[in-house]
Amino acid sequence: MLRTWHFSPIAGVGVTVPQRATTPRGSDTQRPDSMAQALIEVERKFVPAPDTEERLQELGATLEHQVTFRDTYYDTPELSLMRADHWLRQREGSGWELKYAGVPVVPVPHADYVELTAEPAIVAQLCEVLGAEVLGPGGVAAVLGPLGLQEIASFVTRRSAWKLVLSGADEEEPLLRVDLDTTDFGYAVGEVEALVHEKAEVSAALEKIHSLSSMLGVPVQETAPAKVMVYLQRFRPQDYQHLLEVYSPPGAPGWHSG
């Protein structure tokens, strides 16, 4: 289980704190949980410019890998999950994830989110939020029908993953990573990420992220909606308008979720 903190829309950043040990994303080395060190992921989303990759190269960034995957979101016809700030996603090659609002634990302006990836936990949470009886053993796919869940959005993302170290950064600190995503419906969004070991290091990580964002030409107050929200806006405008009733004004908690 992961806990994700999405800070104020103006800041446009978030923090993900794993509840289990993990290795840095994109690492070729897989370590047992007993050996891996738990890390805190600090991130900021932004809208990439046409010259973002060129700027990354000028700053000394290197391209780690490129990958293409499909995300499919599920909900009831009335959007009972999304309206309750629950986002059920199946990612090709990664499995199921349910993200939902939790209890704030970091003393900064934010909305706290929990990310579930274990299917029994996902099923239990789905039953709770939908007011359904707890279903028997089985994975998420097996309960879609009984819970009235159907495909709401499905799209392909092409991701370019970059890494770099800002001048003067401590060699022992994790690299800054930049993911540049482009969907098959034409929406592009980027994310700057840093990994730290303690919550006390989050503020310093945010400063580095904002510094790199500035070097990439990202406006200080720029925000970037989640890909699924843009998909709904373009292809399911009525559903999008219903969600605006919950997440209004744009940029409120939930706007960057999913």
KENU-492737 format. One record per residue (C-alpha): x, y, z. Coordinates in steps of 0.2 Angstrom, whole numbers, padded with zeros to 4 digits. Example, Ala and Ser with C-alpha at 12.3 -4.5 7.8 and 13.67 -1.06 7.14 Angstrom:
# KENU-492737
@xx: 0062	yy: -0022	zz: 0039 $
@xx: 0068	yy: -0005	zz: 0036 $
//
This chain:
# KENU-492737
@xx: 0000	yy: 0000	zz: 0000 $
@xx: 0006	yy: 0017	zz: -0004 $
@xx: 0001	yy: 0034	zz: 0004 $
@xx: 0001	yy: 0048	zz: -0008 $
@xx: 0000	yy: 0067	zz: -0004 $
@xx: -0006	yy: 0079	zz: -0017 $
@xx: -0001	yy: 0097	zz: -0011 $
@xx: -0011	yy: 0113	zz: -0015 $
@xx: -0016	yy: 0115	zz: -0034 $
@xx: -0005	yy: 0130	zz: -0035 $
@xx: 0011	yy: 0120	zz: -0030 $
@xx: 0006	yy: 0106	zz: -0041 $
@xx: 0016	yy: 0093	zz: -0032 $
@xx: 0013	yy: 0078	zz: -0022 $
@xx: 0022	yy: 0065	zz: -0011 $
@xx: 0021	yy: 0046	zz: -0011 $
@xx: 0026	yy: 0037	zz: 0005 $
@xx: 0028	yy: 0018	zz: 0002 $
@xx: 0022	yy: 0007	zz: 0017 $
@xx: 0034	yy: -0006	zz: 0011 $
@xx: 0052	yy: -0006	zz: 0005 $
@xx: 0055	yy: -0002	zz: -0013 $
@xx: 0068	yy: 0001	zz: -0026 $
@xx: 0069	yy: 0017	zz: -0036 $
@xx: 0058	yy: 0016	zz: -0052 $
@xx: 0068	yy: 0011	zz: -0067 $
@xx: 0081	yy: 0002	zz: -0057 $
@xx: 0088	yy: -0013	zz: -0065 $
@xx: 0092	yy: -0020	zz: -0048 $
@xx: 0078	yy: -0030	zz: -0039 $
@xx: 0081	yy: -0032	zz: -0020 $
@xx: 0071	yy: -0042	zz: -0007 $
@xx: 0060	yy: -0032	zz: 0004 $
@xx: 0071	yy: -0035	zz: 0019 $
@xx: 0085	yy: -0027	zz: 0010 $
@xx: 0077	yy: -0013	zz: 0000 $
@xx: 0076	yy: 0004	zz: 0009 $
@xx: 0059	yy: 0012	zz: 0010 $
@xx: 0059	yy: 0029	zz: 0000 $
@xx: 0048	yy: 0044	zz: -0001 $
@xx: 0043	yy: 0050	zz: -0018 $
@xx: 0041	yy: 0068	zz: -0021 $
@xx: 0034	yy: 0074	zz: -0037 $
@xx: 0027	yy: 0088	zz: -0048 $
@xx: 0016	yy: 0087	zz: -0063 $
@xx: 0018	yy: 0100	zz: -0077 $
@xx: 0013	yy: 0103	zz: -0096 $
@xx: 0029	yy: 0099	zz: -0106 $
@xx: 0034	yy: 0112	zz: -0119 $
@xx: 0040	yy: 0107	zz: -0137 $
@xx: 0058	yy: 0110	zz: -0131 $
@xx: 0057	yy: 0101	zz: -0115 $
@xx: 0068	yy: 0086	zz: -0120 $
@xx: 0081	yy: 0098	zz: -0128 $
@xx: 0082	yy: 0107	zz: -0112 $
@xx: 0084	yy: 0091	zz: -0102 $
@xx: 0098	yy: 0086	zz: -0114 $
@xx: 0106	yy: 0103	zz: -0111 $
@xx: 0105	yy: 0101	zz: -0092 $
@xx: 0114	yy: 0084	zz: -0094 $
@xx: 0099	yy: 0072	zz: -0092 $
@xx: 0100	yy: 0055	zz: -0100 $
@xx: 0086	yy: 0045	zz: -0107 $
@xx: 0083	yy: 0029	zz: -0096 $
@xx: 0070	yy: 0021	zz: -0106 $
@xx: 0054	yy: 0022	zz: -0116 $
@xx: 0039	yy: 0012	zz: -0113 $
@xx: 0021	yy: 0011	zz: -0119 $
@xx: 0006	yy: 0005	zz: -0109 $
@xx: -0013	yy: 0005	zz: -0108 $
@xx: -0023	yy: 0012	zz: -0093 $
@xx: -0041	yy: 0007	zz: -0091 $
@xx: -0052	yy: 0015	zz: -0078 $
@xx: -0068	yy: 0007	zz: -0071 $
@xx: -0083	yy: 0014	zz: -0062 $
@xx: -0102	yy: 0013	zz: -0061 $
@xx: -0113	yy: 0021	zz: -0074 $
@xx: -0116	yy: 0035	zz: -0061 $
@xx: -0097	yy: 0037	zz: -0057 $
@xx: -0100	yy: 0032	zz: -0039 $
@xx: -0081	yy: 0029	zz: -0037 $
@xx: -0074	yy: 0045	zz: -0045 $
@xx: -0087	yy: 0056	zz: -0036 $
@xx: -0082	yy: 0048	zz: -0020 $
@xx: -0063	yy: 0052	zz: -0025 $
@xx: -0059	yy: 0034	zz: -0028 $
@xx: -0050	yy: 0029	zz: -0044 $
@xx: -0049	yy: 0011	zz: -0050 $
@xx: -0036	yy: 0008	zz: -0064 $
@xx: -0029	yy: -0007	zz: -0072 $
@xx: -0012	yy: -0004	zz: -0080 $
@xx: -0006	yy: -0015	zz: -0094 $
@xx: 0009	yy: -0025	zz: -0087 $
@xx: 0007	yy: -0018	zz: -0069 $
@xx: -0010	yy: -0024	zz: -0063 $
@xx: -0024	yy: -0016	zz: -0053 $
@xx: -0023	yy: 0000	zz: -0042 $
@xx: -0036	yy: 0009	zz: -0032 $
@xx: -0032	yy: 0027	zz: -0026 $
@xx: -0043	yy: 0036	zz: -0014 $
@xx: -0043	yy: 0050	zz: -0001 $
@xx: -0036	yy: 0046	zz: 0016 $
@xx: -0032	yy: 0055	zz: 0032 $
@xx: -0018	yy: 0069	zz: 0031 $
@xx: -0003	yy: 0065	zz: 0041 $
@xx: 0010	yy: 0078	zz: 0033 $
@xx: 0008	yy: 0095	zz: 0041 $
@xx: 0007	yy: 0105	zz: 0024 $
@xx: -0007	yy: 0110	zz: 0013 $
@xx: -0012	yy: 0094	zz: 0004 $
@xx: -0025	yy: 0080	zz: 0000 $
@xx: -0019	yy: 0063	zz: 0007 $
@xx: -0022	yy: 0048	zz: -0005 $
@xx: -0019	yy: 0030	zz: -0002 $
@xx: -0014	yy: 0018	zz: -0016 $
@xx: -0019	yy: 0000	zz: -0015 $
@xx: -0012	yy: -0013	zz: -0026 $
@xx: -0016	yy: -0029	zz: -0017 $
@xx: -0032	yy: -0036	zz: -0025 $
@xx: -0040	yy: -0042	zz: -0009 $
@xx: -0038	yy: -0025	zz: -0001 $
@xx: -0044	yy: -0017	zz: -0017 $
@xx: -0060	yy: -0028	zz: -0017 $
@xx: -0063	yy: -0024	zz: 0001 $
@xx: -0062	yy: -0005	zz: -0001 $
@xx: -0073	yy: -0006	zz: -0017 $
@xx: -0086	yy: -0015	zz: -0007 $
@xx: -0085	yy: -0002	zz: 0007 $
@xx: -0087	yy: 0013	zz: -0004 $
@xx: -0101	yy: 0006	zz: -0014 $
@xx: -0110	yy: -0001	zz: 0001 $
@xx: -0110	yy: -0019	zz: -0005 $
@xx: -0109	yy: -0034	zz: 0005 $
@xx: -0091	yy: -0041	zz: 0006 $
@xx: -0088	yy: -0053	zz: -0008 $
@xx: -0080	yy: -0070	zz: -0007 $
@xx: -0062	yy: -0074	zz: -0013 $
@xx: -0058	yy: -0068	zz: -0030 $
@xx: -0048	yy: -0054	zz: -0039 $
@xx: -0054	yy: -0037	zz: -0045 $
@xx: -0059	yy: -0044	zz: -0062 $
@xx: -0071	yy: -0056	zz: -0054 $
@xx: -0081	yy: -0043	zz: -0044 $
@xx: -0083	yy: -0030	zz: -0058 $
@xx: -0099	yy: -0037	zz: -0064 $
@xx: -0107	yy: -0040	zz: -0046 $
@xx: -0102	yy: -0022	zz: -0041 $
@xx: -0109	yy: -0015	zz: -0057 $
@xx: -0092	yy: -0008	zz: -0063 $
@xx: -0089	yy: -0005	zz: -0081 $
@xx: -0075	yy: 0003	zz: -0092 $
@xx: -0076	yy: 0022	zz: -0091 $
@xx: -0059	yy: 0026	zz: -0100 $
@xx: -0045	yy: 0017	zz: -0109 $
@xx: -0030	yy: 0025	zz: -0117 $
@xx: -0012	yy: 0022	zz: -0122 $
@xx: 0002	yy: 0031	zz: -0115 $
@xx: 0020	yy: 0033	zz: -0122 $
@xx: 0032	yy: 0037	zz: -0108 $
@xx: 0050	yy: 0044	zz: -0110 $
@xx: 0059	yy: 0042	zz: -0093 $
@xx: 0074	yy: 0054	zz: -0090 $
@xx: 0086	yy: 0056	zz: -0076 $
@xx: 0099	yy: 0069	zz: -0071 $
@xx: 0108	yy: 0077	zz: -0056 $
@xx: 0107	yy: 0095	zz: -0054 $
@xx: 0124	yy: 0104	zz: -0052 $
@xx: 0130	yy: 0104	zz: -0034 $
@xx: 0118	yy: 0090	zz: -0029 $
@xx: 0125	yy: 0077	zz: -0016 $
@xx: 0131	yy: 0062	zz: -0025 $
@xx: 0122	yy: 0051	zz: -0011 $
@xx: 0105	yy: 0058	zz: -0015 $
@xx: 0094	yy: 0050	zz: -0027 $
@xx: 0093	yy: 0057	zz: -0045 $
@xx: 0080	yy: 0068	zz: -0051 $
@xx: 0069	yy: 0059	zz: -0063 $
@xx: 0057	yy: 0066	zz: -0077 $
@xx: 0043	yy: 0056	zz: -0085 $
@xx: 0036	yy: 0064	zz: -0101 $
@xx: 0020	yy: 0056	zz: -0106 $
@xx: 0010	yy: 0057	zz: -0122 $
@xx: -0007	yy: 0049	zz: -0124 $
@xx: -0015	yy: 0042	zz: -0139 $
@xx: -0028	yy: 0056	zz: -0139 $
@xx: -0015	yy: 0069	zz: -0139 $
@xx: -0013	yy: 0075	zz: -0121 $
@xx: 0005	yy: 0077	zz: -0115 $
@xx: 0010	yy: 0079	zz: -0096 $
@xx: 0026	yy: 0078	zz: -0087 $
@xx: 0032	yy: 0074	zz: -0070 $
@xx: 0048	yy: 0078	zz: -0060 $
@xx: 0052	yy: 0066	zz: -0046 $
@xx: 0064	yy: 0065	zz: -0032 $
@xx: 0066	yy: 0050	zz: -0020 $
@xx: 0071	yy: 0054	zz: -0002 $
@xx: 0073	yy: 0043	zz: 0014 $
@xx: 0065	yy: 0054	zz: 0027 $
@xx: 0049	yy: 0066	zz: 0028 $
@xx: 0061	yy: 0079	zz: 0034 $
@xx: 0070	yy: 0079	zz: 0017 $
@xx: 0054	yy: 0083	zz: 0008 $
@xx: 0055	yy: 0102	zz: 0008 $
@xx: 0073	yy: 0101	zz: 0001 $
@xx: 0067	yy: 0089	zz: -0012 $
@xx: 0053	yy: 0101	zz: -0017 $
@xx: 0066	yy: 0115	zz: -0019 $
@xx: 0076	yy: 0105	zz: -0031 $
@xx: 0060	yy: 0100	zz: -0041 $
@xx: 0055	yy: 0118	zz: -0042 $
@xx: 0072	yy: 0123	zz: -0047 $
@xx: 0073	yy: 0110	zz: -0061 $
@xx: 0055	yy: 0115	zz: -0066 $
@xx: 0060	yy: 0133	zz: -0068 $
@xx: 0075	yy: 0127	zz: -0079 $
@xx: 0063	yy: 0118	zz: -0090 $
@xx: 0053	yy: 0134	zz: -0091 $
@xx: 0038	yy: 0128	zz: -0081 $
@xx: 0028	yy: 0143	zz: -0074 $
@xx: 0027	yy: 0143	zz: -0055 $
@xx: 0008	yy: 0142	zz: -0054 $
@xx: 0006	yy: 0130	zz: -0068 $
@xx: -0005	yy: 0114	zz: -0064 $
@xx: -0008	yy: 0099	zz: -0075 $
@xx: -0024	yy: 0088	zz: -0074 $
@xx: -0023	yy: 0070	zz: -0073 $
@xx: -0024	yy: 0061	zz: -0090 $
@xx: -0040	yy: 0052	zz: -0086 $
@xx: -0049	yy: 0069	zz: -0082 $
@xx: -0043	yy: 0076	zz: -0099 $
@xx: -0050	yy: 0060	zz: -0107 $
@xx: -0067	yy: 0062	zz: -0099 $
@xx: -0067	yy: 0080	zz: -0104 $
@xx: -0064	yy: 0076	zz: -0122 $
@xx: -0074	yy: 0060	zz: -0125 $
@xx: -0087	yy: 0059	zz: -0110 $
@xx: -0091	yy: 0077	zz: -0108 $
@xx: -0107	yy: 0074	zz: -0098 $
@xx: -0097	yy: 0063	zz: -0086 $
@xx: -0084	yy: 0076	zz: -0085 $
@xx: -0097	yy: 0089	zz: -0080 $
@xx: -0104	yy: 0078	zz: -0067 $
@xx: -0086	yy: 0077	zz: -0059 $
@xx: -0084	yy: 0096	zz: -0060 $
@xx: -0099	yy: 0097	zz: -0048 $
@xx: -0088	yy: 0088	zz: -0035 $
@xx: -0071	yy: 0094	zz: -0040 $
@xx: -0074	yy: 0113	zz: -0043 $
@xx: -0065	yy: 0124	zz: -0046 $
@xx: -0053	yy: 0114	zz: -0057 $
@xx: -0037	yy: 0110	zz: -0047 $
@xx: -0047	yy: 0105	zz: -0032 $
@xx: -0041	yy: 0088	zz: -0024 $
@xx: -0046	yy: 0074	zz: -0036 $
@xx: -0042	yy: 0085	zz: -0051 $
@xx: -0024	yy: 0077	zz: -0052 $
@xx: -0029	yy: 0060	zz: -0046 $
@xx: -0031	yy: 0044	zz: -0056 $
//
